[in-house]
Amino acid sequence: MNIAFFLLPKKEVACMSMESTLRQTLERMEYHRYTAVPILNENGEYVGTVTEGDLLWFIKNTAELSFHEASRYHLSDVPLRLQNKSVRIDANMVDLINLVKLQNFVPVVDDTNKFIGIVRRSDVIDYCAKFALKELSAKA
């Protein structure tokens, strides 16, 4: 199985840059109902994932911050608690599965480290569930 089979392309993924404001990030996450989004640098390379938890801890620990002031802060100001790893498009399925167990999605990069999309955990689980259900049906 090829990782590309599971790929949700970049154009369908809500991404942020390190220069995105806290407010832009919160609004985009709210609009799409995401709990985490990938962050890209100015060259289109994956640099990390910001989560709701990262944003909440930053807000909690920044005493003067209100939602109206959230436009003054950028993602570069927000410490990321987790270092979600990416895979290359030519990685093997074992590498993908090992990461998808730990991350809601796995960022996928090309051979020049450019972000090309994500693989969602739910898509991998759905794929594996089909085989498990088929096997269970055969035994019944």
N, C-alpha and C positions, 0 to 999 in steps of 0.2 A: 504494500500500500504506500502511496506517495502522499507526503504532507499536503501537496497542492490540492488534493481531493477535499480537504477540510478548510481550505483557506477562504476567509472572508476578506476580500480585497480592500486595500487602503481607502479607496473612494467611498466605501460603505462603513468605515470606522470613524468614530468621533475621536479625533486626536487633538492634543494641545501642544503648545510650544512652551519653552521655559519662560518666555516673555508674556505668555497669557496671564491675565490678571486672575486673582482669586475669585473675583465676581464672575468673570467669563467662564471659569472652570466650573464653579458651582451651578451656574445657569445651564451650561451644556449638559452636565451630569443629571441635573433635575429634568431637563427636557427629554433626554433619551432614557431616563430612569436607569442609569449606570451607577455602579458602585466603585468603578475604577476606569481610568482611561490612560492610554499610552501617551507619553511625552516624546516629541521629536525635536531635534535640534534644527538649526537653520539649513543644514545640508540634507535634511530628510532622514537622518539616522535615528534609530530608537535609542533613547537615553534613560528611560525609566517609566514607571507607572505610578500615577498619583491615585490614592484611594480616598474614600470618604473619611476614613480614620485619620489619614495624614492631614486632611483639611480641618477636621474637628479638633485634633490636638493642637494644630497651629492656632486656630481661633481661640481655644481655651488658654493657651500660653501667651497670647498677645493681648494684654489687658486693654489697650486703647482701641482695639479692632471692633467695629460694628459693620453690619452689612453694607451700609452706605460708604464706608471707608475701604471696602474690600477691593475697590478698583485701584487703590494705591499700592497693593501688594501683588507680586508676581510669583509664579510657580517656583522660580529660582530661589525665593525666600522660604519655601516650605520644605522642611526636612522629610524625606521619604523613608518610612519605617522599613519597607521591604525592598529588596533588590530583585524584582521579577526578571527572570532570564529570558532571552530570546533564543530562537533556533534559526538556523539557516534553512532555506527552502529545500536544500538537498540533504538535510539531516534524516536520520532513520527514525522509524516509528517508535522505537524504544526510548530514544531521547525525548521525543514529543510526549509520550505517555508519562515518563518520569516527571516532566514539568507540569503537565496538565493535572496531575494529582495534587499539586501544591498551589496552582494558580488558576483563577477563573478563566483566564485566557492566556495564550502564549503568543507573544509577538513573533512575527516571522520576518527575517531580513534576507536580502539577496547576497551575492558573493562580494559586493562592495559595501556591505553593512547598511544599505538603504532599506528602510521600513517598507514592506510590501503588503502587510495585512496581519490578521490574527487568526489563530485557531481557538475556537471557544471550547471550553471543557464540555459543555452540554452536547456539542456535535460529536465529540469523541465518545461520550457515554452512550448517546443514541446509536451510534454505529456498532459499538461493542454489545449493546443490549440486543440488537437484532440477531447477532450470532448466538448469544446466550439463550434467547427465546427459541430460536430455531433448534438448538440442541435439546432444550427441555421438551419441546414438542415432539422431537424424534424419539425421545426416551419414554414418552407417555403412551 
